[in-house]
Amino acid sequence: MADPGPLLSVRDLSVTFPTERGPVRAVDSLSFDVPPGRTLGIVGESGSGKSVTSLAVMGLHTRAEVTGSVTLSGRELVGLPDRELNTLRGRRMAMIFQDPLSSLHPYYTVGEQVAEHHRVHFGSRRAAARERAVAALAEVGIPEPRRRAGEYPHQFSGGMRQRVMIAMALVCEPDLLIADEPTTALDVTVQAQILDLIARLQQDRGLSVVMITHDLGVVARVAHEVLVMYGGRAAEQAPVDALFASPAHPYTQGLLDSLPRLDDPDDVPLRAIPGSPPSLLEPAPGCAFAPRCPRAATGTAGERARCEEERPLPGGPEGHRTACHFPAYEGAAR
């Protein structure tokens, strides 16, 4: 059987916002693919461009200039009229946002809000859409779904609201699910339940998933491939096992070093990455991570100058791409 190719393909995506102090390029020449039925984890510090990327894929930026290419099953989305995008959002691609309480309307029951998605995309009658909503709530593990469909968002716990958001995203059975920090405000037990739910639904439906998070533990649990972003750019991309076993970019290594480990002595402090993320108003001409990079700091004068003045382009072995002048493909994390 011929390879169907990626479901989602992003090439040279850039997102620029106008500000009073000048343009800010929040995403800069980003490229990645998401094959059918696979999960891509996108990680990085706050401000690295993860959520901006997801909104660009969904076509939800209103003030930003979006350039490059985003294709879903070969169909170009950048520049597509809103009317055509609206037919794809929810039906072919859906998104779970960070804060379910602010994403749900307080004046409507959760059943009405889930049913509305089905009515809009399939033209179903209210009664049929409500039955589909009840089935969707049951599918995501909400007990007594018929009764709870008549309740309001404030009557649900944080974990149950996130389940409602998943039901709303999947009620029309899309091909692509983008989950933007879906477990951020949840305790670890509920986090595990939500991640297991997404994994089960992916297996049952053959979903492609983009999981956006700053939690490397989440990535290790659910992702097949990992994209590490820094300063709006791709720092490293690799299969999850390869990235955790042999991180090539010093930023990826720094993220892994900052994680607590069960085998560390109690008196060993976590190793934080020094410095702060770069200002996108005044982007550096070279590597965005150079001011915080231990390899640049300990290199020769010529190596430091190269890091500070020449932008590294993604390269390296097939399947493990790194935007670093001096990548370290050998050696394991910690």
Secondary structure, 3 states (H helix, E strand, C coil): CCCCCCCEEEEEEEEEECCCCCCEEEEEEEEEEECCCCEEEEECCCCCCHHHHHHHHHCCCCCCEEEEEEEECCEECCCCCHHHHHHHECCCEEEECCCHHHHCCCCCCHHHHHHHHHHHHHCCCHHHHHHHHHHHHHHCCCCCHHHHCCCCHHHCCHHHHHHHHHHHHHCCCCCEEEEECCCCCCCHHHHHHHHHHHHHHHHHHCCEEEEECCCHHHHHHHCCEEEEEECCEEEEEEEHHHHHHCCCCHHHHHHHHCCCCCCCCCCCCCCCCCCCCCCCCCCCCCCCCHHHCHHHHHCCHHHHHHHHHCCCCCECCCCCEECCCCCCCCCCCC
